[in-house]
Amino acid sequence: MTAPGYGMEERLLGSTGLPVSPIGLGLAAVGRPAYINLGRSADLGEDRRVAALRARTAELLDAAVAAGVRYVDVARSYGLAESFVGSWLAGLPGGATVPTIGSKWGYTYVGEWRMDASVHEVKDHSLGAFRRQLAESRAILGDRLRLYQVHSATLESGVLEDREVLGALAELAESGTAVGVTVSGPRQSETIRRALEVRVDGRSPFSSVQATWNLLEPSVGPALVEAQSAGWGIIVKEALANGRLARAGVVPEPVSAIADRRGAGPDAIAIAAALARPWVDVVLSGAATVDQLRSNLAAIEVDLSGAELDELAALAEPPDAYWAARSALDWS
């Protein structure tokens, strides 16, 4: 099935059987008042009230689904993102298209809807946190929750060695909800490879992975190839490097030059580069406005040449340097 105007062909997320689209919508940027994307103040303005962000989320969801987006990504730590999606789902007319909904557990939002909170989220990969957050997600999303992911699994957190947690994840997978793992940081590849080794009663509890891949930080690519070969669905996040590949004044010159030639925004070029990877199933748009979403979706129409992809590949930074710069971004 193809959405008019965008060429958004529906596909399956690896071996999960879940219907998705090449571009999905992630709601980290609009589910809570503060986040780390560059230019956020211009995107959202001063009104960060719950009602304002709920309305903005519904507007984005309406536009995304109309354009053919079939995957929506939230998390327990994205403020009220799950609640916003739940409200939107409840308001849909009978027979309306409903995208696949994926959420995550492992971080708790503690920012109290404050821009100046000293801590916005707290990580906890314990069995107790999993059971509590799964119940919370299900209370909001019900059977619309199709994919539940470990949020930012790391080797250091020990979640991939915790047999109780892994057993609970395997039970969830057996019950019909797909289970995935998301990764972040300079050791993404190591974490994915460890997750690929995990077995519970001879089977992997995981069937998807969500990782940061972009033109500045492509180092996870080979590990994602291995995950795809194992049948896992592949979701790319942060394709715009938290705005570094989209915002005027910071976009690398090669991206801007190709965008000018192609008549597209630099964001579309960066997303098109991710879509060009043969192993990718979904690239997430983190748009905060409908105009940004439409600009991101234009990536579907951009078929980058081999020479252009080679030129863009030269933008890669050392992973440690990339992640140090990301960790220094302010919440705004």
C-alpha positions in Angstrom: 0.0 0.0 0.0 1.3 3.4 -1.0 0.3 6.8 0.5 -0.5 9.4 -2.2 2.2 12.1 -2.6 4.9 10.4 -0.5 5.5 7.0 -2.0 5.3 5.6 1.6 5.1 1.9 1.0 4.0 -0.3 3.9 6.5 -2.9 5.0 7.0 -5.4 7.9 9.4 -4.7 10.8 11.8 -7.6 10.3 10.3 -10.9 11.5 7.9 -9.3 13.9 5.1 -9.2 11.4 4.3 -5.6 12.5 3.3 -3.3 9.6 5.4 -0.1 9.5 6.5 2.5 7.0 10.0 3.7 5.9 9.6 6.8 8.0 8.0 6.7 11.4 7.1 9.4 13.9 9.0 9.6 17.2 7.3 11.8 19.9 10.2 12.5 22.3 10.2 16.2 21.2 6.6 16.9 21.9 5.7 14.6 24.8 7.4 16.7 27.5 8.3 20.4 27.8 12.1 20.0 27.6 14.3 18.0 25.2 17.7 18.3 23.7 17.0 19.1 20.0 18.7 22.3 18.6 16.2 25.1 17.8 13.5 23.7 20.1 12.6 27.1 21.5 11.8 28.3 18.0 9.8 25.2 17.3 7.6 25.2 20.4 7.6 28.8 21.5 6.8 29.6 25.1 3.6 27.6 25.5 4.7 24.2 26.9 1.4 23.5 28.8 0.1 20.0 28.8 -2.9 21.0 26.7 -0.7 22.7 24.1 1.6 19.7 23.6 -1.4 17.3 23.6 -2.9 19.3 20.7 0.4 19.6 18.9 0.9 15.8 19.2 -2.6 15.1 17.8 -1.9 17.5 14.9 1.4 15.7 14.1 -0.3 12.3 14.3 -3.1 13.3 12.0 -0.7 14.7 9.4 1.7 11.7 9.7 -1.0 9.0 9.2 -2.5 11.0 6.3 0.9 10.9 4.7 1.3 7.1 5.1 3.3 6.9 8.4 2.5 3.6 10.0 4.9 3.5 13.0 4.7 5.8 16.1 7.4 5.6 18.7 6.9 6.7 22.4 8.4 5.8 25.8 7.4 5.9 29.5 10.0 8.6 29.9 8.7 10.9 27.2 6.6 12.8 29.6 2.9 12.3 28.6 3.6 11.0 25.1 1.8 7.7 25.7 -1.1 9.6 27.2 -1.2 12.0 24.2 -1.3 9.0 21.8 -3.9 7.3 23.9 -6.1 10.4 23.7 -5.6 10.6 20.0 -6.5 6.9 19.5 -9.6 7.3 21.5 -10.8 10.1 19.3 -10.4 8.3 16.0 -13.5 7.4 14.1 -14.4 3.8 13.5 -12.4 2.2 10.6 -9.6 4.8 10.8 -6.1 3.8 10.1 -4.2 3.0 13.2 -0.4 2.9 13.1 1.8 0.3 14.9 2.6 1.8 18.3 6.0 1.0 20.0 6.9 2.2 23.4 9.9 1.7 25.8 10.5 1.0 29.5 13.6 1.6 31.6 13.5 5.3 32.2 11.1 7.2 34.4 10.2 10.8 33.7 10.8 12.9 36.8 11.0 16.4 35.4 7.6 17.4 36.9 6.8 19.3 33.6 9.5 21.9 34.5 11.9 23.4 32.0 14.5 23.9 34.7 14.4 20.5 36.3 17.8 19.4 37.4 17.0 15.8 36.3 14.5 14.9 33.7 14.6 11.1 33.7 16.0 8.3 35.8 17.2 5.0 34.5 16.1 1.7 36.1 16.3 -1.6 34.3 15.2 -3.7 37.2 12.4 -6.3 37.1 10.3 -4.2 39.3 10.6 -1.2 36.9 9.7 -3.4 34.0 6.6 -4.8 35.6 5.5 -1.3 36.8 6.1 0.4 33.5 4.5 -2.3 31.4 1.3 -2.1 33.5 1.4 1.7 33.0 1.9 1.5 29.3 -0.9 -1.1 28.9 -3.3 1.0 31.0 -2.9 3.8 28.5 -2.4 2.0 25.2 -4.1 -1.3 25.8 -3.8 -3.8 22.9 -2.5 -1.0 20.7 0.9 -1.5 22.3 2.5 -3.8 19.7 6.3 -3.3 20.4 7.8 -2.9 23.9 11.5 -2.0 24.0 14.2 -1.9 26.6 15.1 1.8 26.6 18.8 2.5 26.0 20.2 -0.9 27.1 23.9 -0.8 27.9 26.4 -3.3 28.9 26.9 -1.4 32.1 23.3 -1.5 33.2 23.4 -5.3 33.4 19.9 -5.7 31.8 21.2 -8.1 29.2 22.6 -10.4 32.0 19.5 -10.2 34.3 17.9 -13.6 34.0 14.7 -12.5 35.8 14.2 -9.5 33.5 15.1 -11.5 30.4 12.6 -14.2 31.4 9.9 -11.6 31.8 10.7 -10.1 28.4 10.5 -13.6 26.9 7.0 -14.1 28.5 5.9 -10.8 27.0 7.1 -11.9 23.6 5.4 -15.2 23.9 2.1 -13.4 24.7 2.2 -11.7 21.3 3.8 -8.3 22.0 7.0 -7.9 20.1 10.0 -7.1 22.3 12.9 -4.9 21.2 16.0 -3.3 22.5 17.2 0.3 22.0 20.8 1.4 22.3 22.7 4.6 22.6 26.3 5.8 23.2 29.7 4.9 21.7 29.3 1.2 22.6 26.0 0.7 20.7 27.6 -2.0 18.5 28.9 -4.0 21.5 25.4 -3.8 23.1 23.7 -5.0 20.0 26.0 -8.0 19.6 25.5 -9.0 23.2 21.8 -8.7 22.8 22.0 -11.0 19.7 23.6 -13.6 21.9 20.9 -13.6 24.6 18.7 -16.7 24.9 15.9 -17.7 27.2 15.0 -21.4 26.9 16.9 -21.5 23.7 15.2 -18.5 22.0 15.9 -14.8 21.8 13.4 -12.6 23.5 14.2 -9.8 21.1 13.0 -9.2 17.5 14.0 -5.6 16.9 16.6 -3.0 17.6 16.5 0.8 17.6 19.8 2.6 17.3 21.3 6.0 16.6 22.6 6.1 13.0 23.3 9.3 11.1 25.9 10.9 8.8 28.0 12.1 11.8 27.7 8.8 13.7 27.4 5.8 11.4 29.6 3.4 13.4 26.7 1.1 14.4 26.0 0.1 10.8 27.9 -3.3 10.7 26.1 -4.4 14.0 22.8 -3.5 12.5 23.6 -5.6 9.4 24.2 -8.5 11.8 20.9 -7.8 13.6 19.0 -7.8 10.3 20.6 -11.1 9.3 19.2 -12.5 12.5 15.7 -11.4 11.4 15.4 -8.4 13.7 13.6 -5.3 12.6 15.8 -2.2 12.4 14.7 1.2 13.5 17.0 4.2 13.2 16.7 7.1 15.6 18.4 10.5 15.7 19.0 10.6 11.9 19.2 14.4 12.2 21.7 14.3 15.0 19.4 16.3 17.3 19.3 19.1 14.8 22.9 19.2 13.7 21.9 17.9 10.3 18.9 20.1 9.9 19.4 23.6 11.4 20.7 26.5 9.4 24.1 27.6 10.6 25.2 24.1 11.8 24.5 21.9 8.8 27.7 20.6 7.2 28.3 22.2 3.8 28.1 18.9 1.8 24.6 18.3 3.2 23.5 21.9 2.3 25.1 21.6 -1.2 23.3 18.4 -2.0 20.0 19.8 -0.6 20.3 22.8 -2.8 20.9 20.7 -5.9 18.0 18.4 -5.0 15.6 21.2 -4.0 15.0 19.6 -0.6 15.8 20.5 2.9 19.0 19.3 4.6 16.9 17.2 6.9 15.5 15.3 3.9 19.0 14.6 2.7 20.1 13.2 6.1 17.0 11.0 6.3 17.4 9.9 2.7 21.0 8.8 3.5 19.6 6.6 6.3 16.9 5.2 4.1 19.5 4.3 1.6 20.9 1.7 4.0 19.7 -1.7 2.8 19.2 -3.0 6.3 16.9 -0.2 7.6 13.2 -0.8 8.1 12.1 2.5 9.7 13.8 5.9 10.1 12.2 8.0 12.8 11.2 11.6 12.3 11.4 13.6 15.5 9.4 16.5 14.0 8.0 19.1 16.5 5.8 20.8 13.8 3.8 19.7 10.9 6.0 21.7 8.5 9.1 19.9 9.9 7.3 16.5 9.4 6.5 17.3 5.8 10.0 18.4 5.2 11.3 15.1 6.7 8.8 13.0 4.7 10.2 14.6 1.5 13.2 12.2 2.0 11.1 9.4 0.5 11.4 11.2 -2.9 15.2 11.7 -2.7 17.2 8.9 -4.4 20.8 9.8 -3.5 23.5 8.8 -6.0 26.5 6.6 -5.1 28.8 9.7 -5.5 26.6 11.7 -3.2 26.5 9.0 -0.6 30.3 8.7 -0.7 30.6 12.5 -0.2 28.3 12.4 2.8 30.2 9.4 4.3 33.2 11.7 4.8 31.2 13.6 7.5 31.6 10.8 10.0 33.1 11.8 13.3 34.9 9.6 15.9 32.1 8.0 18.0 33.5 9.2 21.3 33.7 12.8 20.0 30.1 12.6 18.6 28.6 11.3 21.9 30.6 13.8 24.0 29.0 16.6 21.9 25.6 15.1 22.2 25.9 14.8 26.0 26.8 18.5 26.2 23.5 19.6 24.5 21.2 21.6 26.8 17.6 20.7 27.5 15.5 23.4 26.1 
